[in-house]
Amino acid sequence: MGIAYERSVGFYKELHRHDRLMLIAPRGACVMRVKTAGSRVAYDVDHSSVLIVPHGVEHEDRSLTSIFETLVLFPAASLLEGVAADEGIAAAQARRLYSRCRKLPRGRWLEQLLQEYFFARVVSRRESAMTLAFFERQIVVELLAALGGTKRVATDQVDASGESVTGRALRYIESNLFSKTSVAVIARQAFASASTLLRSFQRDIGTSPYGYIKVRRLEEARRLIEAGTHPVGDVALLVGYENFGAFSTAFKAHFGRSPSSFRRGRERPGRRRA
């Protein structure tokens, strides 16, 4: 399955088309608008929905929020046809289901699959081909169910057996590092109560989930600043700070230096200002 992930400040892409069906799944607080050529219909898609765009359909993409963060999947025709056949769906019926743009609600099971697949392909990049194939097949099964082509399997979570509460929480946090979240949401994703999550996190990590998130965001901010690919103000937005003053204060408190002092070429590695 092809994959594209982008997180940026603002986004617009002129009319274009793809040679595969695409599944658009915004992340975090991102809201994007997709408009097809020659049509007045526009689809506004956010974290609660997904959009199917058939192959060859010319369309333009635009971010409606300052931060654009979207995962796009491009399932191969062989995967779509194979899953449909396994589910007892005739090839002609499957083609009809995928023949037009469709905005679909993102159920809990599909959301969990997308989170796990994002972690496997974008964050860790260590999962086996068998694990990836499992997620890919289940994502397509869920699409068919949402399209009305097959019955939804009665399950509501990915099998997380053998993984600790802290481990499940870390997987969710790292997959949604720059998005607004809460202890309640993290606990739900870790299949634990808030109090159990806090105890486990303190025991295993030595800090709270919020403390971990703050440090990780600042570490990623430093990496982006040193890379020099974004203005410092944009970096603050990208890592989840809406107020630049708050970002600058937190950054200096953690690293002992201002964000701009880490810009590549400003200083030699290892040297500090007096």
C-alpha positions in Angstrom: 0.0 0.0 0.0 1.4 3.4 -0.9 1.5 6.0 1.8 2.0 9.8 2.0 2.2 11.9 5.2 2.7 15.6 5.4 2.7 18.0 8.3 3.2 21.7 7.4 2.0 25.2 8.0 -0.7 25.9 5.5 -1.2 23.8 2.4 -2.6 24.0 -1.1 -2.1 21.7 -4.1 -3.5 22.6 -7.5 -5.6 20.3 -9.6 -3.9 16.9 -10.0 -4.8 13.2 -10.2 -3.4 9.9 -9.0 -3.3 6.5 -10.7 -4.6 4.7 -7.6 -7.6 5.1 -5.4 -6.7 7.3 -2.4 -7.9 7.3 1.1 -7.5 10.8 2.8 -7.4 10.8 6.6 -6.5 14.1 8.3 -4.9 13.9 11.7 -5.1 16.0 14.9 -7.0 19.3 14.5 -6.4 19.5 10.7 -9.4 20.2 8.5 -8.8 20.0 4.7 -11.1 20.7 1.7 -11.0 18.5 -1.4 -12.7 19.8 -4.5 -13.0 17.8 -7.8 -12.5 19.4 -11.2 -15.7 20.6 -12.9 -17.8 20.2 -9.8 -19.1 22.6 -7.2 -19.0 19.8 -4.6 -16.3 20.3 -2.0 -15.6 17.8 0.8 -14.4 19.1 4.2 -12.6 16.2 5.9 -11.3 16.1 9.5 -10.1 13.6 12.1 -13.6 12.1 12.4 -13.9 11.2 8.7 -12.1 9.8 5.7 -12.5 10.6 2.1 -12.2 8.1 -0.8 -11.1 9.6 -4.1 -11.2 7.2 -7.1 -8.1 6.8 -9.3 -7.9 9.3 -12.1 -10.2 11.9 -10.5 -8.8 15.4 -10.9 -9.0 17.3 -7.6 -7.4 20.1 -5.6 -6.5 20.0 -1.9 -6.5 22.9 0.6 -5.9 23.1 4.3 -8.6 25.0 6.2 -6.5 25.1 9.3 -3.1 26.7 9.9 -1.6 23.3 10.5 -2.0 20.7 7.8 -1.4 17.1 8.9 -2.8 14.4 6.7 -2.2 10.7 6.1 -3.0 9.5 2.6 -3.1 5.8 1.7 -3.0 4.4 -1.9 -4.2 0.8 -1.8 -3.2 -1.3 -4.8 -5.9 -2.5 -7.1 -4.9 -6.1 -6.3 -5.5 -5.5 -2.6 -8.9 -4.0 -3.2 -9.9 -6.8 -5.5 -8.5 -9.5 -3.3 -10.2 -8.3 -0.1 -13.5 -7.9 -2.0 -13.2 -11.5 -3.3 -12.4 -12.8 0.2 -15.5 -10.9 1.5 -17.7 -12.5 -1.1 -18.2 -9.2 -3.1 -18.4 -9.5 -6.9 -15.8 -7.5 -8.8 -18.4 -5.4 -10.6 -20.0 -4.5 -7.2 -16.6 -3.6 -5.7 -15.8 -1.3 -8.6 -19.1 0.5 -8.2 -18.4 1.0 -4.5 -15.1 2.7 -5.3 -16.3 4.6 -8.4 -17.0 8.0 -6.9 -15.8 10.3 -4.1 -17.3 9.2 -0.8 -16.9 10.9 2.6 -17.2 8.3 5.4 -17.4 8.5 9.2 -14.2 7.2 10.9 -15.4 4.5 13.3 -13.4 3.5 16.4 -12.0 0.4 14.8 -10.9 2.1 11.6 -9.4 5.0 13.7 -7.4 2.4 15.7 -6.2 0.7 12.6 -5.1 4.0 11.1 -3.3 4.9 14.3 -1.5 1.6 14.4 -0.6 1.7 10.7 0.7 5.2 11.0 2.9 4.2 13.9 4.2 1.2 12.0 4.9 3.0 8.7 5.8 6.5 9.8 7.0 6.5 13.4 8.7 3.2 14.1 9.3 1.8 10.6 10.2 -1.5 12.2 7.1 -3.6 11.8 7.2 -6.8 9.8 5.7 -7.2 6.4 3.1 -9.6 7.9 2.0 -7.0 10.5 1.7 -4.3 7.8 -0.3 -6.7 5.6 -2.7 -7.4 8.4 -3.4 -3.6 9.0 -3.7 -3.0 5.3 -6.2 -5.8 4.8 -8.3 -4.7 7.8 -8.4 -1.1 6.7 -9.8 -2.2 3.3 -12.3 -4.4 5.1 -13.5 -1.5 7.1 -13.8 0.7 4.0 -16.0 -2.0 2.4 -18.1 -2.1 5.6 -18.5 1.7 5.7 -19.5 1.6 2.0 -22.1 -1.0 2.7 -20.5 -3.8 0.9 -20.0 -6.2 3.9 -20.9 -6.6 7.5 -18.7 -4.9 10.1 -16.7 -7.3 12.4 -17.8 -7.0 16.0 -14.6 -5.8 17.5 -13.4 -2.4 18.8 -9.7 -2.6 19.3 -6.5 -3.9 17.8 -5.0 -6.8 19.7 -2.5 -5.3 22.1 -1.8 -8.4 24.1 1.7 -8.5 25.7 2.1 -4.8 25.7 2.1 -2.7 28.9 -0.2 0.2 29.7 2.8 2.5 29.3 3.8 0.9 26.0 0.3 1.4 24.5 0.2 5.0 25.8 3.6 5.7 24.2 2.5 4.3 20.9 -0.5 6.6 20.9 1.5 9.7 22.1 4.2 9.2 19.5 1.7 8.8 16.7 -0.1 12.0 17.8 2.8 13.9 19.3 1.7 17.4 18.1 -2.0 17.1 18.5 -4.1 18.3 21.4 -4.9 15.4 23.8 -5.7 14.7 27.4 -5.0 12.1 30.0 -8.5 10.6 29.5 -7.9 10.2 25.8 -4.5 8.6 26.3 -5.8 6.3 29.0 -8.6 5.2 26.7 -6.1 4.4 23.9 -4.0 2.5 26.4 -7.1 0.5 27.6 -6.7 1.7 31.2 -8.1 4.1 33.7 -6.6 7.5 34.1 -5.2 6.7 37.5 -3.6 3.4 36.2 -2.1 5.3 33.3 -0.5 8.0 35.6 0.9 5.4 38.0 2.3 3.3 35.2 3.8 6.3 33.4 5.4 7.6 36.5 6.9 4.2 37.4 8.2 3.4 33.9 9.1 6.8 32.5 9.7 8.9 35.7 7.3 11.7 34.6 3.7 12.3 33.7 2.3 11.9 30.2 2.2 15.7 29.9 5.8 16.0 31.0 6.8 13.5 28.4 4.9 15.2 25.6 6.4 18.6 26.5 10.0 17.3 26.3 9.4 15.3 23.1 7.8 18.3 21.4 10.7 20.5 22.4 13.2 17.9 21.1 11.4 17.7 17.8 11.4 21.5 17.7 15.1 21.6 18.1 15.6 19.1 15.4 13.5 21.1 13.0 15.2 24.4 13.9 18.7 22.8 13.4 17.5 21.4 10.0 16.7 25.0 8.9 13.8 24.0 6.8 11.2 26.1 8.6 11.1 29.6 10.2 11.3 29.4 14.0 7.7 30.7 14.2 6.4 28.0 12.0 8.3 25.4 14.1 6.4 26.5 17.2 3.1 25.9 15.4 4.2 22.6 14.0 5.1 21.1 17.4 1.8 22.2 18.9 2.5 25.7 20.4 -0.1 28.3 19.3 1.7 31.0 21.4 5.3 31.8 20.3 6.1 33.4 23.6 5.1 30.3 25.5 7.2 28.2 23.1 10.3 30.4 23.4 10.0 30.4 27.2 9.6 26.6 27.4 12.4 26.0 24.9 14.9 28.2 26.7 14.0 26.7 30.1 14.7 23.2 28.7 17.8 23.8 26.6 19.2 26.9 28.3 19.3 28.7 25.0 16.8 30.5 22.7 15.3 28.7 19.7 17.0 30.9 17.2 20.5 30.1 18.6 20.1 26.5 17.3 19.6 27.6 13.7 22.1 25.7 11.6 25.3 27.6 11.0 24.8 30.1 13.8 27.2 28.4 16.1 29.6 25.5 16.0 28.4 22.2 17.5 29.1 22.0 21.2 29.7 25.7 21.8 27.5 27.8 24.0 27.1 31.5 24.2 28.5 33.2 27.3 
